[in-house]
Amino acid sequence: MYVPAPPPDPQPHAVMALPFSDFLVAVARPVARLLRLPHLPEHFPTLFYAFLAFTAMHLYISPFFSARIFPISYGKLRTPRAVNQWNIQMVSLLHVFVVLSLAVSCFGSETLEADKLWGWDDRVGTTVAVACGYFLWDTLDAAINFDDLGFLIHGASCFTLYMMTFRPFLGYFAPRFLTWELSTIFLNIHRFLDKTGYTGSKAQWVNGVILLSTFFSVRIVYGWYLTFNFMKALYGARNELSVVYLLCFALGNLTLNSLNIIWFYKMIFAVRKRFDNEARPLRAAAEGASDAASALSATGNAPAA
């Protein structure tokens, strides 16, 4: 048995009053039974509307306001890929601010503290539903605007892993791993400074220092501390989980933590390059084309769990 499952079809709780909630709950129930995700139906409306909100931001809201607030910078984006990347960053910022506030609200839950693997709190359900709505959008965008197989794998993997929280499973750890996204705020600011003509500016230097400090604090220091407790909890439940299940979560988590270290090294190089005298003549002509920019781009799509 992978996870001790709760009753197969719990009554939905009034988590959020959203339009057509009853209909959406009814739609989600057969899927929840099939996949053994008892807490999914009650939070599916949140997931559905989060997905719609991120899609609307990507396709309509960001293009509309960006063209008016940044007419020069946004207007000079000549390729569909460049325009899409700008709008993706706007969606990423929206997701970070929303999901971080929701994730932090879960930290004081006594039920999660008491049972870190199987415990449940409706606040976790809301948080994970928003995150899954984002990762579903991310997966579809990566599939439609195919640039890199890694981005597609990232989105699909994160969506799958966070969906499993509705069993319930990893309710304590899911919102805490989402705090890794704090560094994404400053990463997106770094990119916008590049695209709005502030490459090498004092503002980018200050943001770069904050970016590296935040990335090191939340993804490496706190990340490895959280991973230690995560591994400890998995080991304590080794008799309740299959070997495959244990290996997938343990190795997957260790891999992501290792990638954070590699990305941190590349980010240091990328930020320093903005202030290297020899690199300055290349900045205006090669937006996003250097290896350093590629490294920064990769970190922005790092999985949160």
C-alpha positions in Angstrom: 0.0 0.0 0.0 1.5 3.3 -1.1 -0.5 5.7 1.1 -3.2 5.0 3.8 -6.1 6.5 1.9 -8.9 8.4 3.6 -12.5 7.6 2.9 -12.9 7.4 -0.9 -15.5 10.2 -1.4 -15.5 12.8 1.3 -18.1 15.5 1.3 -16.7 18.8 -0.1 -15.9 21.6 2.3 -16.7 25.2 1.5 -13.1 26.2 0.9 -13.8 29.0 -1.6 -17.0 30.3 -3.0 -16.3 30.1 -6.7 -18.8 30.0 -9.7 -20.0 26.6 -10.8 -18.2 25.0 -7.8 -20.8 22.2 -7.4 -20.4 21.3 -11.1 -16.6 21.3 -11.0 -16.6 19.2 -7.8 -18.9 16.7 -9.5 -16.6 16.6 -12.6 -13.5 16.0 -10.4 -15.0 13.1 -8.3 -14.6 10.3 -10.9 -11.0 11.3 -11.5 -10.4 11.6 -7.8 -11.7 8.0 -7.2 -9.7 6.7 -10.1 -6.4 8.3 -8.9 -7.1 7.9 -5.2 -7.1 11.6 -4.5 -9.9 12.0 -2.0 -9.2 15.7 -1.3 -9.1 16.8 -5.0 -12.8 17.4 -5.6 -13.3 20.0 -2.9 -10.2 22.0 -4.2 -10.7 21.4 -7.9 -12.6 24.6 -8.5 -9.6 26.5 -7.1 -7.3 24.6 -9.4 -9.5 25.2 -12.4 -9.8 29.0 -11.8 -6.1 29.3 -11.0 -5.3 27.7 -14.3 -7.7 30.1 -16.1 -6.2 33.1 -14.3 -2.6 32.2 -15.3 -3.7 31.5 -18.8 -5.5 34.9 -19.0 -2.4 36.6 -17.6 -0.3 35.0 -20.3 -2.5 35.5 -23.3 -4.3 38.7 -22.6 -3.5 40.7 -19.4 0.3 40.7 -19.7 0.3 41.7 -23.4 -2.3 44.4 -22.9 -0.6 46.2 -20.0 3.0 45.5 -21.1 2.4 47.2 -24.4 1.1 50.3 -22.5 3.5 50.4 -19.5 6.6 49.3 -21.4 5.8 50.4 -25.0 9.5 50.7 -26.1 10.9 47.6 -24.4 7.9 45.4 -25.1 7.5 46.8 -28.6 11.1 45.9 -29.6 10.6 42.2 -28.9 10.8 41.0 -32.5 10.2 37.3 -32.2 7.2 35.3 -30.9 9.6 33.5 -28.6 10.9 36.8 -27.0 7.3 38.0 -26.6 6.2 34.7 -25.0 9.2 34.7 -22.6 8.2 38.2 -21.4 4.6 37.2 -20.8 5.8 33.9 -19.1 7.8 36.0 -16.6 4.7 38.0 -15.8 2.8 34.8 -15.1 5.7 33.6 -12.9 5.6 36.8 -10.8 1.8 36.5 -10.3 2.2 32.8 -9.2 5.1 33.6 -6.8 3.3 36.3 -4.9 0.0 34.3 -4.7 1.5 30.9 -3.8 4.0 32.2 -1.3 1.4 34.0 0.8 -0.7 30.8 0.7 2.2 28.5 1.5 3.3 30.6 4.6 -0.3 30.4 5.9 0.1 26.6 6.2 3.2 26.8 8.5 1.3 27.0 11.8 -0.9 24.0 11.2 -0.8 21.6 14.2 -2.3 18.7 12.2 0.6 18.9 9.7 3.2 19.2 12.5 1.7 16.1 14.1 1.8 14.0 10.9 4.2 15.3 8.3 3.5 12.7 5.7 -0.2 11.9 5.9 -1.5 15.0 7.7 -4.1 17.3 6.1 -5.1 20.9 6.3 -7.5 22.6 3.9 -5.0 25.5 3.6 -2.6 23.1 2.0 -5.3 22.0 -0.4 -5.9 25.6 -1.5 -2.1 26.3 -1.8 -1.5 23.1 -3.8 -4.5 23.7 -6.0 -3.1 27.1 -7.0 0.3 25.6 -7.6 -1.1 22.8 -9.7 -3.1 25.3 -11.8 0.2 27.1 -12.5 2.1 23.9 -13.3 -0.7 22.7 -15.6 -0.5 26.0 -17.5 3.3 25.7 -17.5 3.1 22.2 -18.9 0.7 23.2 -21.7 2.8 26.3 -22.6 5.9 24.2 -22.8 4.1 21.7 -25.0 2.6 24.3 -27.4 5.6 26.7 -27.5 8.1 23.9 -27.5 11.6 25.3 -26.7 13.2 22.8 -24.4 12.2 19.3 -23.4 13.5 20.0 -19.9 10.8 22.7 -19.4 8.1 20.3 -20.5 9.4 17.6 -18.1 9.7 20.1 -15.3 6.1 21.3 -15.6 4.6 17.8 -15.9 6.7 16.5 -13.0 5.8 19.3 -10.7 2.1 19.0 -11.6 2.1 15.3 -10.9 4.0 15.5 -7.6 1.9 18.3 -6.2 -1.3 16.6 -7.2 -0.3 13.6 -5.0 -0.7 15.9 -2.0 -4.5 15.5 -2.3 -4.2 11.8 -1.2 -3.2 13.3 1.3 0.6 12.9 1.2 3.5 15.3 2.0 1.0 18.0 3.2 3.7 19.4 5.6 6.5 19.5 3.1 4.6 20.7 0.0 4.1 24.4 1.0 7.6 24.5 2.5 9.2 23.4 -0.8 7.1 26.1 -2.5 9.1 28.7 -0.6 11.9 28.0 -2.9 10.1 30.2 -5.4 11.0 33.3 -3.3 14.2 33.7 -5.4 12.1 33.7 -8.6 10.9 37.2 -7.7 14.4 38.7 -8.0 15.3 36.5 -11.0 12.4 37.9 -12.9 13.4 41.4 -11.9 16.9 40.7 -13.1 15.5 39.7 -16.5 13.2 42.7 -16.8 16.1 45.0 -16.0 18.0 43.4 -18.9 15.0 43.9 -21.2 14.2 47.5 -20.2 17.8 48.8 -20.8 19.2 48.6 -17.2 21.8 45.9 -17.8 24.8 46.7 -15.6 23.0 49.4 -13.7 23.2 50.0 -9.9 19.6 48.7 -9.6 20.6 45.4 -11.3 23.7 45.1 -9.0 21.5 45.5 -5.9 18.9 43.1 -7.2 21.7 40.6 -8.2 23.0 40.7 -4.6 19.5 40.1 -3.2 18.9 37.4 -5.9 22.1 35.4 -5.0 21.5 35.8 -1.2 17.9 34.7 -1.5 18.7 31.8 -3.7 21.4 30.6 -1.4 19.2 31.0 1.7 16.0 29.4 0.5 17.1 26.9 -2.0 20.4 25.7 -0.5 20.6 26.4 3.2 16.9 25.9 3.9 16.5 23.5 1.0 19.0 21.0 2.4 17.6 21.4 5.9 14.2 20.7 4.6 15.5 17.7 2.6 17.1 16.2 5.7 13.7 16.3 7.5 12.0 15.0 4.4 14.3 12.0 4.1 13.9 11.3 7.8 10.1 11.3 7.4 10.3 9.0 4.4 12.6 6.6 6.2 10.2 6.5 9.2 7.5 5.4 6.8 9.6 2.9 4.9 7.3 0.0 5.9 4.3 1.8 4.5 5.7 2.9 1.2 7.0 0.7 -1.7 10.7 0.8 -2.6 9.9 2.4 -5.9 7.9 5.1 -4.2 10.7 5.8 -1.7 13.4 5.9 -4.4 11.4 8.2 -6.7 10.8 10.8 -4.0 14.2 10.5 -2.4 16.3 10.6 -5.6 14.1 13.2 -7.2 14.5 15.5 -4.2 18.3 15.0 -4.0 18.6 15.6 -7.7 16.8 19.0 -7.5 18.9 20.0 -4.5 22.0 19.2 -6.4 20.8 21.2 -9.4 20.3 24.1 -7.1 24.0 24.1 -6.2 25.0 23.9 -9.9 22.5 26.7 -10.8 23.8 28.9 -8.0 27.3 28.6 -9.3 26.1 29.6 -12.8 24.1 32.4 -11.4 27.1 33.9 -9.7 28.9 33.9 -13.1 25.9 35.3 -14.9 25.4 38.2 -12.5 29.1 39.0 -12.5 29.2 39.0 -16.3 26.8 42.0 -16.3 29.4 44.1 -14.6 32.5 42.8 -16.5 34.0 45.6 -18.5 35.0 43.3 -21.3 31.4 41.9 -21.6 29.7 45.4 -21.9 29.9 45.8 -25.6 28.0 42.6 -26.1 25.1 43.3 -23.9 22.9 45.4 -26.1 23.2 43.2 -29.1 22.8 39.8 -27.5 19.8 39.9 -25.2 19.4 36.5 -23.6 21.9 34.9 -26.0 24.9 34.3 -23.7 25.6 31.2 -21.7 25.1 33.3 -18.5 21.6 34.3 -19.6 20.8 30.7 -20.4 21.9 29.7 -16.9 19.6 32.3 -15.4 16.8 31.2 -17.6 17.2 27.6 -16.4 16.9 28.6 -12.8 13.6 30.3 -13.3 12.1 27.0 -14.3 13.5 25.0 -11.4 11.0 22.7 -9.8 9.7 23.6 -6.3 9.4 20.1 -5.0 
